[in-house]
Amino acid sequence: MVSVFEKAQIIVEALPYIKAFYGRTVVVKYGGAAMGAPELQDAVMQDLVLMKYVGMNPVVVHGGGPGITSMLNRLGIKTRFVKGLRVTDPEVMEVVEMVLVGKINKQIVAGINRCGGKAIGLSGKDGALIQAVQMNGAEELGCVGEVTCINPCVLKPLVEAGYIPVIAPIGIGQDGMTYNINADHVASKIAVALEADKLILLTDVPGILAEPDNPSTLISSIRVSEIPDLITAGIISGGMIPKVECCIHALENGVARTHIVDGRVPHSILLEVLTDQGSGTMVVRG
């Protein structure tokens, strides 16, 4: 049981961070296990609302791969992956958009509103927020895209009006084609376009581990210059590599700090942003 004094100390510990990040934009990529269990969903919604009430400006980009797979299975549409990416023909793209924009996005919006926030749901089609082209060299994947441009003018008035934007990673091409885009990449691009102070990627691991199978070896902070050696040594590998690349892109284009955080831990966003110890790995310039 935490004593009243300890609770007060926790609040006081957060004070310098609240002051430092007041009025700053924080882009959060929400996905993975944090979208599964109801208690983890509630914790994320509460974190986002609290951030808004203490003066930060959270912007959410969400994934939804398991939900897409589940709906495709229900509809009897076969799913195929190439190098970890879903092959997205027009029939599959229709389901992807339906699930991400029509279901998951609105569930997140409703959750934030239920916790006392003001959220508004968007996809990249709204105001041409996310402009995209087919992923280079990936014609076999169909409607899988990459971002060419983010229109921040769509988001800034919403943030200034007190809303928490919730964005589905669906892009629109100049030819009117619809594209499914990796949510980590979209979050990184939006963080750059909004000149965000922080980019937070929720994952299903504690962060970057010095010993991949040992959570106690969490690396709490790492510089970009250290990353190539860690990749060579196999410490950063597999699905962590593209996440780190998203962090590097954001840092090289003006975002001050990036974080890889365990979404399986309740309130991991607040722990990373408002405590001395943090809860994941912070990737910084240098």
N, C-alpha and C positions, 0 to 999 in steps of 0.2 A: 504494500500500500504506500503510495506516494504521500508524504506529509504536506501540510499546507505551506510550510516553509520551502520545501522542494519545488512545489508548484510555482511559487512566487519566483524562485531562482530561475526556473525554466522561462518564465515570461520576461524577466530582466535580461537573460542571455539573448533573447530574440531582439531586444531593443536596438542595438547598433545595426543589425541587419535590416530591420524595418526602416530605420533612418536612411541607410545607404541605398536601399532599393525603392524608396518612395518615388512614385511617378515613373518608374522604369518599366519597360516591357519585358515580359518573360514568356517565351514560346515553349509550350509543353507538348511533346509528342506522346499521346496516350494510346497504348496498345498492349498486347500481350496478356499476361495473367491478370493484370490490373483491371482488365475489362471482363473478367470471368466471375469470380466470387462476389456476391452482393456487398459483403462488408468492405472489400477492396474498392469496388465502385463508389460506395458511399464515402470512403476515406478520401479518394481523389477529388470528388465533388466538393467535399468540405474544405480540402486544402485550397482549391481554386477560389472558392468564395471567400475564405479567410484572406488569401493574398489580395483579392480585390478590395476588401474592407480595410486593410491596413495600408492601402495606397499603391499597390503594384497593379500592373496591367497584364493579367494573364491572357494569352491567346492559345487556343487548343487546336492541334491537328491530330486527327485520330486515324487508326487503322481499322481492321476488322476482318482479317483473313479467315479465321475460324467460322465466323458468321456467314461469310460468302460460301465457303466450302459446304457448310450445313445446308444452306438454301439450294445450292446446286444439286446436292444429293437428294433433297426432298423433291426437286423437280426432275430428277432422273437425268441430269446433264453431267456427263463425265468431265472430270477435272484432270488436266495434265500439266506437269511442271517441267521446265527446262532450266537447268542450273539454278534451281530454287525459285524461279519466277513462273507465275501462273500464265499458261497460254490462254490468251483472252481474245477469242473470236467475237464477232458482233453479238451472238447469242449470249455468250458468257458475260460480255461487257454490259449488256442490258441488266443482267442479274446483279453484277457488281455494283452498278450505279443504284439499283433499287435498294440493295441491302445497305450500302454505305450512306447514301443520302436520305433514303426514305425511312430507314429503321434505326440504324446505329446512331447516326447524327442526332436524330430527334430524341432518342433515349438519353443521350448525354445532355442535350439541352434541357430536357425535362428534369433530369437529376440535379443539375446546377440550380435551376429555378426552384426546385423543391427544397434545396438547402439555403435558400434566401438570396441567391444571386440573380443576375439578369443575363441570360445567355441568348444568343441568336445563332441559328444554324445556317451554314453556307456550304456550297460546293465551289469548285474552281470555275464553274460556269457562270456563277453570279457576278455580274459586273466584269466578266473576263478576268476574274481574280487570278486564276492559274492558267497561263497560256503554255501550250505544250506541243511537242512533236513526237512522232513515233521514236522509241528508243533507238539510238544509232546502232546499226548492225544487228538488230533483233527482229527482223521482219517475221521470223517464224513465230514470234510471241504475239503477233496481232496488235491489239489495242493497248499495248503497254507503252507508256510514254515517259518522257523526261521534260522537266520544266525549262521553258525558254525565257519566261518573264513572269514576274509577280506584280500585280497592280495594287500597291499599298493604299491607294486612295479609297478603295472599297472598305478597308478595315479601320483606318484612322478615325473617321467620324463615329464609328460604332464604339471604339475604345473610349473616345473622348466623351461620349454620351453615357458611359458607365456600363456598357455591355461587355460580356465575355464572348468573343467570337469563337465558334466551334466549326472547324473546317474539315470537310470530307475531301480526301486527296484525289479528286476527279478533275482532270484538266480538259481544256478545249483547244482544238487546233484552229488555225486560220481557215482551214477547209471545212470547219464545222464538225470534225471528227471528235469523238469522246475518247479520253485516255485514262486508264488506271495507272496511278503513279505511286511509287514507294512513299509511304507516309514519312519516314525519316528524312528523305530527300526534300519533300515538300516543306517539312518543318524547318529544315536548315535554310532553305531559300526564303521562306517567310521571315525568319529571324533576321536575315540580312536585309531584306526589303524594309522591314520595320525599324531597323537600327536597334534591335533588341539588346538588352544588357545580358540576358541569359538565354540559352537554349538547353532544355532538359529533355532527355530521351529516356522514357521509361522502358525497361527491359525485363527479362526473366532471369537475370543473373545479378549478383551483388554489385557488379562493376567490373573493372579490369583487375584480374587476380594475378599476382606474381607466380602462384602455383595454381593452375586452372581448376583443379579439383579441391582446393582448400580455401573456403570462404574467409578464413582468418588472415589470408595474405592479401586482402584488398589493398590496392594502391589508391590512396585517397586523393592524390593530386599528381598530375603528370604534365610535362611540357611537350609541345608538338615535336620538338627536336629529338625527344627520346623515343618517339613512336616507331620509326623505321627499325631500330635495333630490336625492339620488343616483337615486332612482326617477324623479323628474321629468326629470332629465338623461339618463335612459336608461342610466346606468351599471349600475344594478341593474334587470334586466328578465327577462322570460320566466320560466323555471322557478326562477330564483334568488329571485323575489319571495316565493313561498309558503315557501321555506326560511327566508328572513329573518323572515317573519311568525311562523314557529314559534319562532325565537330570541327575538323580541320578547315573545311570549306567555310563554315560560319566564322571561325576565328580569323581566317585570312581575309575576310570581307567585312570586318568591323564589329562583329559580336564580341563582347568583352570576355565572357566565360561560357563554357559548355559543360554539361554534366551528364553522366551515364548513371542511372539510378535504378535500383531494384523495385519494380512495381509490385512485387509480391509482399513487400513490407508496408503495412498500413501507415499512411501519412509520411511516406518516404520523401515526397516533394518538400513538405515543410521542414523535415529533418535536414534535408540537404541545403535549403535556402536560409533557414533561420536559426541554425545551431552551430556551435564551434566545431563539433566533430563531423557533421555532415552524415550522409548515409550511403554515398556512392563514390564514383570517381569524377573529379573535376579535371577537365582538360583545358589547359591555358596556353597562351602564346609563349614563345621562347625556345 
